[in-house]
Every structure is written in structure tokens, then in C-alpha cells.
Amino acid sequence: MTVSTPQTAPEISAEAAATAIRKARGAMARYRFMALVTGVMLLILCVELGIKYGAGALTDVDGVMPFIAWVPFAHGWIYVAYLVTVADLWSKMRWGFGRLITMVIAGVVPVMSFVLEKKIHAEAEAKLAALETRYLG
């Protein structure tokens, strides 16, 4: 059995490389979509919390609350879907554990998902382009 190091990485077929790259690009597309949806829902959640606790401390907001009470639940379930896409992309790109934690946190820090999505996309595209050059010529 041969131990793989960066200098002696095992060679794979062009077909296997193409399949892996295609799957990684699919995971990237799903992640990008969910990062944007999660970020928007988090901003809507911040508005909901502002109305509930900010404006609610100053005036009666009971008439508005039934219309926005769904927001925390929606964000919660969207965040779960976001976590699935994060885990999928992270595993396909073989990034470190710190990157996983950063991506997970981005779904609960307002605006962070937008910023991190842009950075992740650029890094993943560069890595995938390098892999295409190496394995697909």
C-alpha cells in the first residue's frame, strides 16, 4: 500500500477527475444558493426581532406579530438545509475543520454569509480550475 503525500498524490483517471470536479461544482452551486437564502432570512429575522423586542418595548406590536411569527421557524429550517450544503461542499473540497466551523457560523451572523460565500466561491473556483488543468489538460 502506498502512502499518499502531496508530492506523490495518486494519479486518477481523467473520467474520475471530471466526475469529482462536476460533483464539486454542483455542491458549490447548492451552497451558493443556500448561503444567499440563509443570509436574506437572517436579515429578515433581525427585522422581526427588532420589531418584537425593540418596537415592542415602546408600543403594542401584537397586531403585527401574527404576520411575522413564522420568520424564526423558517430561518431555522433554512439554516438546517444550509448546514447540509455546507457539509456537502466541505467534504467534496476537502477543506480543513476551521473552514467548516467558519461556514457554519456564517449562517447565524448577519451579513457574514454574503461575505463568506463570495470568498468561498473564489477559492473553490481557483482550486477546481487547477484540478481541471492538472487532470483534464
C-alpha atoms as an extended CHARMM CRD file, in Angstrom:
* protein
*
       137  EXT
         1         1  MET       CA              0.0000000000        0.0000000000        0.0000000000  PROA      1               0.0000000000
         2         2  THR       CA              1.3330000000        3.4050000000       -0.9630000000  PROA      2               0.0000000000
         3         3  VAL       CA              1.0050000000        6.3670000000        1.3800000000  PROA      3               0.0000000000
         4         4  SER       CA             -0.1740000000        9.4880000000       -0.3670000000  PROA      4               0.0000000000
         5         5  THR       CA              1.6980000000       12.7330000000        0.1510000000  PROA      5               0.0000000000
         6         6  PRO       CA              1.3320000000       15.9990000000       -1.7650000000  PROA      6               0.0000000000
         7         7  GLN       CA              4.4300000000       15.0980000000       -3.7850000000  PROA      7               0.0000000000
         8         8  THR       CA              3.2230000000       11.5670000000       -4.5830000000  PROA      8               0.0000000000
         9         9  ALA       CA             -0.5170000000       12.0600000000       -4.8810000000  PROA      9               0.0000000000
        10        10  PRO       CA             -2.1590000000        9.0640000000       -6.5130000000  PROA      10              0.0000000000
        11        11  GLU       CA             -2.9960000000        9.5550000000      -10.1620000000  PROA      11              0.0000000000
        12        12  ILE       CA             -6.6280000000        9.1570000000      -11.0610000000  PROA      12              0.0000000000
        13        13  SER       CA             -8.2500000000        8.7780000000      -14.4360000000  PROA      13              0.0000000000
        14        14  ALA       CA             -9.4610000000       11.8060000000      -16.3520000000  PROA      14              0.0000000000
        15        15  GLU       CA            -13.0030000000       10.4270000000      -16.1490000000  PROA      15              0.0000000000
        16        16  ALA       CA            -12.8560000000       10.1070000000      -12.3390000000  PROA      16              0.0000000000
        17        17  ALA       CA            -11.3870000000       13.6120000000      -12.0580000000  PROA      17              0.0000000000
        18        18  ALA       CA            -14.0890000000       15.0480000000      -14.3080000000  PROA      18              0.0000000000
        19        19  THR       CA            -16.7860000000       13.3800000000      -12.2120000000  PROA      19              0.0000000000
        20        20  ALA       CA            -15.2970000000       14.6730000000       -8.9500000000  PROA      20              0.0000000000
        21        21  ILE       CA            -14.9850000000       18.2030000000      -10.3410000000  PROA      21              0.0000000000
        22        22  ARG       CA            -18.5630000000       18.1110000000      -11.6650000000  PROA      22              0.0000000000
        23        23  LYS       CA            -19.8510000000       16.9860000000       -8.2610000000  PROA      23              0.0000000000
        24        24  ALA       CA            -17.8530000000       19.7040000000       -6.5090000000  PROA      24              0.0000000000
        25        25  ARG       CA            -19.2710000000       22.3440000000       -8.8600000000  PROA      25              0.0000000000
        26        26  GLY       CA            -22.7870000000       21.0800000000       -8.1180000000  PROA      26              0.0000000000
        27        27  ALA       CA            -22.1120000000       21.2630000000       -4.3950000000  PROA      27              0.0000000000
        28        28  MET       CA            -20.7760000000       24.8060000000       -4.8840000000  PROA      28              0.0000000000
        29        29  ALA       CA            -23.9400000000       25.8900000000       -6.7220000000  PROA      29              0.0000000000
        30        30  ARG       CA            -26.1720000000       24.4700000000       -3.9650000000  PROA      30              0.0000000000
        31        31  TYR       CA            -24.0340000000       26.1090000000       -1.2700000000  PROA      31              0.0000000000
        32        32  ARG       CA            -24.1130000000       29.5000000000       -3.0110000000  PROA      32              0.0000000000
        33        33  PHE       CA            -27.9010000000       29.3980000000       -3.3090000000  PROA      33              0.0000000000
        34        34  MET       CA            -28.4010000000       28.3620000000        0.3150000000  PROA      34              0.0000000000
        35        35  ALA       CA            -25.8590000000       30.9180000000        1.5910000000  PROA      35              0.0000000000
        36        36  LEU       CA            -27.8080000000       33.6990000000       -0.0980000000  PROA      36              0.0000000000
        37        37  VAL       CA            -31.2080000000       32.4150000000        1.0600000000  PROA      37              0.0000000000
        38        38  THR       CA            -29.9100000000       31.9200000000        4.6120000000  PROA      38              0.0000000000
        39        39  GLY       CA            -28.3880000000       35.4040000000        4.6500000000  PROA      39              0.0000000000
        40        40  VAL       CA            -31.6220000000       37.0170000000        3.4650000000  PROA      40              0.0000000000
        41        41  MET       CA            -33.6770000000       35.0690000000        6.0020000000  PROA      41              0.0000000000
        42        42  LEU       CA            -31.2560000000       36.0610000000        8.7570000000  PROA      42              0.0000000000
        43        43  LEU       CA            -31.6840000000       39.7220000000        7.8570000000  PROA      43              0.0000000000
        44        44  ILE       CA            -35.4690000000       39.2770000000        7.8790000000  PROA      44              0.0000000000
        45        45  LEU       CA            -35.1130000000       37.5820000000       11.2840000000  PROA      45              0.0000000000
        46        46  CYS       CA            -33.1630000000       40.5960000000       12.5590000000  PROA      46              0.0000000000
        47        47  VAL       CA            -36.0030000000       42.8700000000       11.4340000000  PROA      47              0.0000000000
        48        48  GLU       CA            -38.5250000000       40.5760000000       13.1400000000  PROA      48              0.0000000000
        49        49  LEU       CA            -36.5330000000       40.6540000000       16.3750000000  PROA      49              0.0000000000
        50        50  GLY       CA            -36.2340000000       44.4420000000       16.1280000000  PROA      50              0.0000000000
        51        51  ILE       CA            -39.9970000000       44.7400000000       15.8260000000  PROA      51              0.0000000000
        52        52  LYS       CA            -40.6850000000       42.2120000000       18.5830000000  PROA      52              0.0000000000
        53        53  TYR       CA            -38.1770000000       43.4240000000       21.1650000000  PROA      53              0.0000000000
        54        54  GLY       CA            -37.2400000000       46.9280000000       20.0100000000  PROA      54              0.0000000000
        55        55  ALA       CA            -40.5460000000       48.3940000000       18.9170000000  PROA      55              0.0000000000
        56        56  GLY       CA            -42.3930000000       46.0200000000       21.2490000000  PROA      56              0.0000000000
        57        57  ALA       CA            -40.7430000000       47.6940000000       24.2330000000  PROA      57              0.0000000000
        58        58  LEU       CA            -42.0850000000       51.0660000000       23.1190000000  PROA      58              0.0000000000
        59        59  THR       CA            -45.5020000000       50.2490000000       21.7160000000  PROA      59              0.0000000000
        60        60  ASP       CA            -48.0140000000       47.4490000000       21.2360000000  PROA      60              0.0000000000
        61        61  VAL       CA            -46.9570000000       45.1960000000       18.3430000000  PROA      61              0.0000000000
        62        62  ASP       CA            -49.4320000000       42.3760000000       18.9800000000  PROA      62              0.0000000000
        63        63  GLY       CA            -51.2870000000       43.2250000000       15.7780000000  PROA      63              0.0000000000
        64        64  VAL       CA            -48.1600000000       42.7340000000       13.6630000000  PROA      64              0.0000000000
        65        65  MET       CA            -46.7250000000       39.6460000000       15.3480000000  PROA      65              0.0000000000
        66        66  PRO       CA            -49.0440000000       37.0540000000       13.7250000000  PROA      66              0.0000000000
        67        67  PHE       CA            -47.7600000000       38.1950000000       10.3150000000  PROA      67              0.0000000000
        68        68  ILE       CA            -44.0730000000       37.8020000000       11.1980000000  PROA      68              0.0000000000
        69        69  ALA       CA            -44.1650000000       34.9750000000       13.7620000000  PROA      69              0.0000000000
        70        70  TRP       CA            -43.1970000000       32.4500000000       11.0330000000  PROA      70              0.0000000000
        71        71  VAL       CA            -39.8050000000       34.0580000000       10.4120000000  PROA      71              0.0000000000
        72        72  PRO       CA            -37.7890000000       32.3200000000       13.2080000000  PROA      72              0.0000000000
        73        73  PHE       CA            -39.1280000000       28.9010000000       12.2210000000  PROA      73              0.0000000000
        74        74  ALA       CA            -38.4390000000       29.4920000000        8.5280000000  PROA      74              0.0000000000
        75        75  HSD       CA            -34.9100000000       30.6590000000        9.2330000000  PROA      75              0.0000000000
        76        76  GLY       CA            -34.3180000000       27.6250000000       11.4670000000  PROA      76              0.0000000000
        77        77  TRP       CA            -35.2930000000       25.1370000000        8.7690000000  PROA      77              0.0000000000
        78        78  ILE       CA            -33.4770000000       27.0530000000        6.0560000000  PROA      78              0.0000000000
        79        79  TYR       CA            -30.3780000000       27.0350000000        8.2850000000  PROA      79              0.0000000000
        80        80  VAL       CA            -30.6240000000       23.2360000000        8.5630000000  PROA      80              0.0000000000
        81        81  ALA       CA            -30.6980000000       22.9690000000        4.7480000000  PROA      81              0.0000000000
        82        82  TYR       CA            -27.7590000000       25.3960000000        4.6270000000  PROA      82              0.0000000000
        83        83  LEU       CA            -25.7880000000       23.1390000000        7.0070000000  PROA      83              0.0000000000
        84        84  VAL       CA            -26.3650000000       20.1790000000        4.6990000000  PROA      84              0.0000000000
        85        85  THR       CA            -24.9840000000       22.1340000000        1.7280000000  PROA      85              0.0000000000
        86        86  VAL       CA            -22.0320000000       23.3330000000        3.8310000000  PROA      86              0.0000000000
        87        87  ALA       CA            -21.1520000000       19.7660000000        4.8450000000  PROA      87              0.0000000000
        88        88  ASP       CA            -21.5130000000       18.5720000000        1.2540000000  PROA      88              0.0000000000
        89        89  LEU       CA            -19.2440000000       21.2520000000       -0.1990000000  PROA      89              0.0000000000
        90        90  TRP       CA            -16.7350000000       20.9910000000        2.6450000000  PROA      90              0.0000000000
        91        91  SER       CA            -16.3630000000       17.2410000000        2.1940000000  PROA      91              0.0000000000
        92        92  LYS       CA            -16.0380000000       17.4510000000       -1.5920000000  PROA      92              0.0000000000
        93        93  MET       CA            -13.4250000000       20.2210000000       -1.4230000000  PROA      93              0.0000000000
        94        94  ARG       CA            -11.5010000000       18.5020000000        1.4030000000  PROA      94              0.0000000000
        95        95  TRP       CA            -11.0300000000       21.6910000000        3.3530000000  PROA      95              0.0000000000
        96        96  GLY       CA             -9.8570000000       21.8800000000        6.9690000000  PROA      96              0.0000000000
        97        97  PHE       CA            -12.0820000000       21.7780000000       10.0390000000  PROA      97              0.0000000000
        98        98  GLY       CA            -11.6390000000       25.5160000000       10.6530000000  PROA      98              0.0000000000
        99        99  ARG       CA            -13.2480000000       26.2510000000        7.2800000000  PROA      99              0.0000000000
       100       100  LEU       CA            -16.2250000000       24.0770000000        8.2480000000  PROA      100             0.0000000000
       101       101  ILE       CA            -16.6990000000       25.9630000000       11.5170000000  PROA      101             0.0000000000
       102       102  THR       CA            -16.4480000000       29.3250000000        9.7350000000  PROA      102             0.0000000000
       103       103  MET       CA            -19.0440000000       28.2870000000        7.1710000000  PROA      103             0.0000000000
       104       104  VAL       CA            -21.3850000000       27.0340000000        9.9110000000  PROA      104             0.0000000000
       105       105  ILE       CA            -21.0890000000       30.2910000000       11.8710000000  PROA      105             0.0000000000
       106       106  ALA       CA            -21.7340000000       32.3280000000        8.7180000000  PROA      106             0.0000000000
       107       107  GLY       CA            -25.3560000000       31.1670000000        8.7960000000  PROA      107             0.0000000000
       108       108  VAL       CA            -26.0340000000       32.8360000000       12.1410000000  PROA      108             0.0000000000
       109       109  VAL       CA            -24.0140000000       36.0640000000       11.9040000000  PROA      109             0.0000000000
       110       110  PRO       CA            -25.8460000000       38.7510000000        9.9210000000  PROA      110             0.0000000000
       111       111  VAL       CA            -24.2020000000       39.5810000000        6.5630000000  PROA      111             0.0000000000
       112       112  MET       CA            -21.3750000000       37.0640000000        7.1270000000  PROA      112             0.0000000000
       113       113  SER       CA            -22.9270000000       34.5030000000        4.7700000000  PROA      113             0.0000000000
       114       114  PHE       CA            -22.7800000000       37.0080000000        1.8880000000  PROA      114             0.0000000000
       115       115  VAL       CA            -19.1330000000       37.8860000000        2.5320000000  PROA      115             0.0000000000
       116       116  LEU       CA            -18.0020000000       34.3120000000        3.1160000000  PROA      116             0.0000000000
       117       117  GLU       CA            -19.9470000000       32.9840000000        0.1160000000  PROA      117             0.0000000000
       118       118  LYS       CA            -18.0050000000       35.2970000000       -2.1750000000  PROA      118             0.0000000000
       119       119  LYS       CA            -14.6650000000       34.2320000000       -0.6520000000  PROA      119             0.0000000000
       120       120  ILE       CA            -15.5410000000       30.5170000000       -0.6780000000  PROA      120             0.0000000000
       121       121  HSD       CA            -16.7010000000       30.7110000000       -4.2910000000  PROA      121             0.0000000000
       122       122  ALA       CA            -13.4770000000       32.3770000000       -5.4410000000  PROA      122             0.0000000000
       123       123  GLU       CA            -11.2660000000       29.8850000000       -3.6000000000  PROA      123             0.0000000000
       124       124  ALA       CA            -13.2480000000       26.8740000000       -4.7640000000  PROA      124             0.0000000000
       125       125  GLU       CA            -13.2330000000       28.0610000000       -8.3750000000  PROA      125             0.0000000000
       126       126  ALA       CA             -9.4560000000       28.5250000000       -8.2420000000  PROA      126             0.0000000000
       127       127  LYS       CA             -8.9600000000       25.0650000000       -6.7540000000  PROA      127             0.0000000000
       128       128  LEU       CA            -11.2980000000       23.4230000000       -9.2600000000  PROA      128             0.0000000000
       129       129  ALA       CA             -9.6750000000       25.2480000000      -12.1750000000  PROA      129             0.0000000000
       130       130  ALA       CA             -6.2630000000       23.9980000000      -11.0250000000  PROA      130             0.0000000000
       131       131  LEU       CA             -7.6170000000       20.4540000000      -10.7850000000  PROA      131             0.0000000000
       132       132  GLU       CA             -9.1250000000       20.7150000000      -14.2760000000  PROA      132             0.0000000000
       133       133  THR       CA             -5.7620000000       21.8760000000      -15.6380000000  PROA      133             0.0000000000
       134       134  ARG       CA             -3.9190000000       19.1020000000      -13.8650000000  PROA      134             0.0000000000
       135       135  TYR       CA             -6.2130000000       16.1840000000      -14.6520000000  PROA      135             0.0000000000
       136       136  LEU       CA             -8.1320000000       17.2180000000      -17.7560000000  PROA      136             0.0000000000
       137       137  GLY       CA             -5.4010000000       19.0550000000      -19.5930000000  PROA      137             0.0000000000
